[in-house]
Amino acid sequence: MEQEKGQDAPPSTSPTSTPPLLPPPPPSSSYALFLTIMSKRRTWVFLFVLVYAILLVSSWNSLKSILSWYKYQSRSSSPSSCWPALYASVLLGAVFGLLSMVAALAVAVPATLVTWITIVVLLAFFGKPKRTLVLEGRKITIEIASFVFKILLKEGNLVAAVCAVLGYFAFVRKNSGE
């Protein structure tokens, strides 16, 4: 009786009992602030917009440099030469193709992650053992990543080709109009 009033009984040492869980150490204030900020949707929207703004500014600068190079080449070469227009249109197509692949990647990564998680969870629900689940998860990851990569390349090349053709005709039309 005295032991119950003054102190708690020592923890049981039986093999089936679980040791008492210790509370996690309190996070430092900067880490807690970082977690609070990163858990907000506004933060992720801001980061998304910031990355796309950087991409657009860099692509805009590269487009301006391509156009200034084309103007310089069209002045110095003969008006009947179509090579500067061809080079400039291929560069424009490459810039827009890369930009479209990056934009598609930003959408494809979360969708791919959700698909992968769904498949692995469904495999777990059907009673696959953990070892088999890990092996199947690796196979599925490789399969999904290769499929997404192939689609990104195909779509990026399509956008690049369309932009290159449109750019070529715009450059030739502009050159013949001058």
N, C-alpha and C positions, 0 to 999 in steps of 0.2 A: 504494500500500500504506500509506503513512504517513497518508493521509487516512482510510482505513478504521479505523486503530488509534486515532487521536486524536479525530476528529470524524465526525459523520454527514455524508453527502452532502447538498448543498442539495436542497430539494424540487423535483420536476419541474415545469416550467412548461408542459407540453403542455396543449392545450385539453381533452383527455379526462380528465385526472387531476382528482380532487376535492381541494379544499384540506383540510388536516388539521382535524378537528373539535376545537374547544377545549372543555374540560370546563366544564359550567355553573358559575357562581360559587356558592360554598357559601351556602345560604340563611341568613338571620339566625336566631338561636336562637329568637326569638319566632315568626317565621314557620314555622320547622320544628316548633315545639311546636303551633302552630295546625293545621298540616297533619296532624300525628300525632293530635291530638284529633279533628279532623273526619273522619278516615278510620276511626274506630271506629264500629261499629254501635250501641254503647251510647249514643254521643253523639246519633245521629239518633233513636233511640228516646226519649231524654230530651227532645229538642227537640219531637218529635211529641206526647209526653204533656204537656209544658209548654204548648204552643199549645192543645191541647184542654182543658186545665185552665183556661186563661185564658178560652176560649170558654164553657165551662160556668159559670164563676163570673160572667162578664158576663151570660150568658143567665139564670142563676139570679137575679141582682140585678134584671134587667128583669122577670122573672116575678113576683118579690116586689112590685115597684112596681106592676105591672099589677093584681095581686090586692088590694093595699092601696087602689088607686084604685077598684077595683070595690066593695070593702067600703064605702068612703066614699060612693060614688054610690048604692049600694043603700040605705044608711041615710037619705040626704037626699031621695031621690026616692020616689015612690009604689011600693008593692010590686008593683003590676000592670004597671009599666013594664019592658019587655024591652030597651030601648035600651042601658043600661049593660052588660048581659050580652052583647049583640051586639057592642058596641065591644071589650069585654075579650076575647071569644072570637076576634075578628078579629086583635087584637094578639097573642094567644097563638099563633094559627096562623102569623102572620108570623114570630114569633121562632123557632118550631120549624121552619118552612120554610127560613129562612135558615141555621139550624144544620145541618139535614140537607144543604143544598146545599154548605156548607163541608166537611162530613164526606165527602160524595161526591166533592168536588173533590180531597181529599187522596188518595183512591184512584184517581181518574180520571187525574190528571196522570202518575203513573209508568206506568200502563197505556197511555196515549196515546203517551207517549214511546217505549216499547218497540215499539208498533205502527208508529209513524212510522219508527223506525230500521230495523225489519224490512223495510218496504216499500222504503225507499231503498236498502238493501243488496241486496235482490232485483233492483231495477232496475239497479243497478250490475253485478250478476252476469250480467244478460242483455245486457250490452254497450252500454248507453246511453252516449253521449258525455257528458263532464262538463257541458257547457253545457245539454244537454237534461235531465240529471239534476238540475241546480240548478232549472231551471224546473218540472220535474215535482215536485220536493221542495217548492217553494213552493205549488204548487196543492194538493198532498196535505196540507200543513200547514194551509192555510186550510179545506179540506174537513173534516179531522178536528176542528179546533178548533170549527168551526160545529156539527158533529154533536154533539160533547160538550156544547157550550153549550146546544143545544136539549134534550138529554136532561136536563141538570142543571135547567133551568128547568121542564121538565115534571114531573120527580120532586119538586122543591122545592114547586111549586104543588100537587101531589097531597098531599104531607105537610101543607102549610099548610091546605088545605081540610079534610082529615080532622081535624086538630087543632082547627080553628076550629069544626067541627060538634060534635065531642065536648066541647069547652070550653063551647060554648053550652048544650048539654043539661046539663052538669054545673053550670053557673051557674044555670040556670033551676030545676033540681031542688033545688039548695042554697037558692035564694031562696024556693021554695015550701015547703021543709021548715022554714024559720025561722018 
